[in-house]
Amino acid sequence: MNNPNISMCVVTGSAGFIGYHLSKRLLEQGAKVVGVDNLNDYYDVTLKETRLNSLQIHNNFTFIHADISDKSKVESIFAEYRPNVVVNLAAQAGVRYSIENPDVYMQSNVIGFYNILEACRHYPVDHLIYASSSSVYGANKKVPFEETDVVDHPISLYASTKKSNELSAYTYSHLYGIPTTGLRFFTVYGPMGRPDMSYYIFANKYFAGEPIQIYNNGDFENDLYRDFIYIDDIVEGIMKVVPRIPSGNVPHDLFNIGNNNPQKLMDFITLLEKAFSNTLGSHIEFIKVYQPVKPGDLPKTYASTERLHKAVGFQPKTSIEKGLQHFADWYVDYHNLKT
Ligand SMILES: NC(=O)c1ccc[n+]([C@@H]2O[C@H](COP(=O)([O-])OP(=O)(O)OC[C@H]3O[C@@H](n4cnc5c(N)ncnc54)[C@H](O)[C@@H]3O)[C@@H](O)[C@H]2O)c1
């Protein structure tokens, strides 16, 4: 095993996009993984089951179908498996969905995370790593976004639950000495990715013969810039963070995890078309409909990853071309679209 620090790892959200890829890597490195997921139907459950099936071929993987908002269940999992590392990725994701469905955000992201903190208090762990989000930066204008920036003005309930996770984790580190590290993920993409994210929606629209909506005014000179990071780079980053246990009076740390290399939205879309053209062996183009920039959308958002680089040598390696090619190849294969 490459990482001797992990004897037993609980990964919540293990049937999710990041949780699946992380669990796979941990298992391949010889760790024992207990995956917890409620398999909710926010998006296609079959995709979650497919991910899970591929984890279940590993003898060291145990799956528990449970909801982290169930406190006694969470405590019983910790009592039985006594993890020394916990990675909390279970959450209700999505900014827009939180406008229509606030309850599930409070339930999974706030109560659920509180239950994880409580379980770590009752059954001490070496390290709790938890998912925060770039959305905590709200409408901040200064780029790149840095961990020292003020993030007191979340503009969605999703962002507010993630900021609340950071505050609660800090408090538990302060009061009970639990080592916690928060990771503010920027947009993660790749094979087995989330169907609610734009690159996946673009692919679905293309194969359904429908136009894609692009919210950039059709102004390519002043296009939006966004931070996209490939899933393998994210997993690599988390693996580097696991053995870096925060210390000091309050053993809590917080890092951006993104690409630090903003990409023009239209370039990203063109590269996605190229990737699908390569996979299908013929030139394809999306039908594009340009819409006004959405109110509150900022021209440029991206991560400063200097802090994570200094702490663990984090350096994303995958080019957008390569990452999107992996996605397109997987998508066509998974959806049986090769003619
Ligand atoms: N993917 C990204 O670009 C991105 C960006 C920022 C933050 N994040 C955060 O990273 C984490 C993982 O994201 P993802 O992209 O893998 O999302 P995902 O939706 O694919 O995975 C989350 C998993 O958690 C499970 N889950 C949700 N609520 C649960 C609950 N109450 N109990 C048990 N399981 C529950 C879901 O069924 C799902 O399988 C999330 O916390 C998300 O907010 C992701």
The ligand as an SDF file (V2000), in Angstrom:
LIG
                    3D

 44 48  0  0  0  0  0  0  0  0999 V2000
  -18.2670   17.9410   -9.0610 N   0  0  0  0  0  0  0  0  0  0  0  0
  -18.0130   19.2390   -8.8730 C   0  0  0  0  0  0  0  0  0  0  0  0
  -17.6720   19.9600   -9.8190 O   0  0  0  0  0  0  0  0  0  0  0  0
  -18.1010   19.8400   -7.4790 C   0  0  0  0  0  0  0  0  0  0  0  0
  -17.8190   21.2070   -7.3470 C   0  0  0  0  0  0  0  0  0  0  0  0
  -17.9050   21.7740   -6.0800 C   0  0  0  0  0  0  0  0  0  0  0  0
  -18.2180   21.0030   -4.9800 C   0  0  0  0  0  0  0  0  0  0  0  0
  -18.4820   19.6680   -5.1450 N   0  0  0  0  0  0  0  0  0  0  0  0
  -18.8370   18.8940   -3.9380 C   0  0  0  0  0  0  0  0  0  0  0  0
  -18.1240   17.6730   -3.9580 O   0  0  0  0  0  0  0  0  0  0  0  0
  -18.9120   16.6320   -3.3960 C   0  0  0  0  0  0  0  0  0  0  0  0
  -19.0440   15.4750   -4.3850 C   0  0  0  0  0  0  0  0  0  0  0  0
  -19.6090   15.9860   -5.5850 O   0  0  0  0  0  0  0  0  0  0  0  0
  -19.9870   15.0810   -6.8150 P   0  0  0  0  0  0  0  0  0  0  0  0
  -19.7850   15.8940   -8.0230 O   0  0  0  0  0  0  0  0  0  0  0  0
  -19.3220   13.7620   -6.6770 O   0  0  0  0  0  0  0  0  0  0  0  0
  -21.5550   14.9560   -6.5910 O   0  0  0  0  0  0  0  0  0  0  0  0
  -22.5210   13.6770   -6.7340 P   0  0  0  0  0  0  0  0  0  0  0  0
  -23.9170   14.2150   -6.6210 O   0  0  0  0  0  0  0  0  0  0  0  0
  -22.1760   12.9040   -7.9380 O   0  0  0  0  0  0  0  0  0  0  0  0
  -22.1650   12.8160   -5.4560 O   0  0  0  0  0  0  0  0  0  0  0  0
  -22.7540   12.9940   -4.1880 C   0  0  0  0  0  0  0  0  0  0  0  0
  -23.2380   11.6350   -3.7080 C   0  0  0  0  0  0  0  0  0  0  0  0
  -23.7370   11.8000   -2.3740 O   0  0  0  0  0  0  0  0  0  0  0  0
  -24.9370   11.0570   -2.2470 C   0  0  0  0  0  0  0  0  0  0  0  0
  -25.7330   11.7250   -1.1960 N   0  0  0  0  0  0  0  0  0  0  0  0
  -26.3600   12.9290   -1.2700 C   0  0  0  0  0  0  0  0  0  0  0  0
  -26.9720   13.1870   -0.1110 N   0  0  0  0  0  0  0  0  0  0  0  0
  -26.7130   12.1400    0.7200 C   0  0  0  0  0  0  0  0  0  0  0  0
  -27.0800   11.8190    2.0470 C   0  0  0  0  0  0  0  0  0  0  0  0
  -27.8680   12.6410    2.7620 N   0  0  0  0  0  0  0  0  0  0  0  0
  -26.6480   10.6550    2.5910 N   0  0  0  0  0  0  0  0  0  0  0  0
  -25.8650    9.8000    1.8710 C   0  0  0  0  0  0  0  0  0  0  0  0
  -25.5020   10.0420    0.5930 N   0  0  0  0  0  0  0  0  0  0  0  0
  -25.9250   11.2000    0.0250 C   0  0  0  0  0  0  0  0  0  0  0  0
  -25.6020   11.1040   -3.6080 C   0  0  0  0  0  0  0  0  0  0  0  0
  -26.4590    9.9960   -3.8250 O   0  0  0  0  0  0  0  0  0  0  0  0
  -24.3880   11.0810   -4.5540 C   0  0  0  0  0  0  0  0  0  0  0  0
  -24.1050    9.7630   -4.9760 O   0  0  0  0  0  0  0  0  0  0  0  0
  -20.2370   17.2610   -3.0160 C   0  0  0  0  0  0  0  0  0  0  0  0
  -20.1810   17.6240   -1.6620 O   0  0  0  0  0  0  0  0  0  0  0  0
  -20.3030   18.4980   -3.8750 C   0  0  0  0  0  0  0  0  0  0  0  0
  -21.0900   19.5080   -3.2710 O   0  0  0  0  0  0  0  0  0  0  0  0
  -18.4300   19.0740   -6.3710 C   0  0  0  0  0  0  0  0  0  0  0  0
  1  2  1  0
  2  3  2  0
  2  4  1  0
  4  5  1  0
  4 44  2  0
  5  6  2  0
  6  7  1  0
  7  8  2  0
  8  9  1  0
  8 44  1  0
  9 10  1  0
  9 42  1  0
 10 11  1  0
 11 12  1  0
 11 40  1  0
 12 13  1  0
 13 14  1  0
 14 15  2  0
 14 16  1  0
 14 17  1  0
 17 18  1  0
 18 19  2  0
 18 20  1  0
 18 21  1  0
 21 22  1  0
 22 23  1  0
 23 24  1  0
 23 38  1  0
 24 25  1  0
 25 26  1  0
 25 36  1  0
 26 27  1  0
 26 35  1  0
 27 28  2  0
 28 29  1  0
 29 30  1  0
 29 35  2  0
 30 31  1  0
 30 32  2  0
 32 33  1  0
 33 34  2  0
 34 35  1  0
 36 37  1  0
 36 38  1  0
 38 39  1  0
 40 41  1  0
 40 42  1  0
 42 43  1  0
M  CHG  2   8   1  16  -1
M  END
$$$$
